[in-house]
Amino acid sequence: MVQFAGLRSAPPGSGISKSAASRRFVALSAARLADFMAADLSALDLLVVQIDGLHLGDDLVLVAAIRVDGERNKHPLALVEGSTENAATIQALLTI
């Protein structure tokens, strides 16, 4: 059984289609991302902003900004979808 972000896959023969599981995963992931993005970071001593991209195919890149605090904990700031890690994608990330 696979577990990701607090979610577990359904056991074989449970009657849940792959499409339904995918829709549920997308909905729950979107909700969790919205919670991360809405978190108040004003009380944290944030030292570093790290920006990096994850290539998910030939023409899809997720670019994320993460802040690191004094205790080396990471806090998500923003996430954008682009086709490359170019200036326009980074600019969109920084204006969220």
HUZI-V344685 format. One record per helix or strand. SS is the DSSP state (H for helix, E for strand). FROM is the first residue (numbers start at 0). LEN is the number of residues. If there is no record, write none. Layout:
BEGIN
SS;FROM;LEN
SS;FROM;LEN
END
This chain:
BEGIN
E;2;2
E;6;2
H;17;21
E;45;10
E;60;9
E;73;9
H;86;8
END
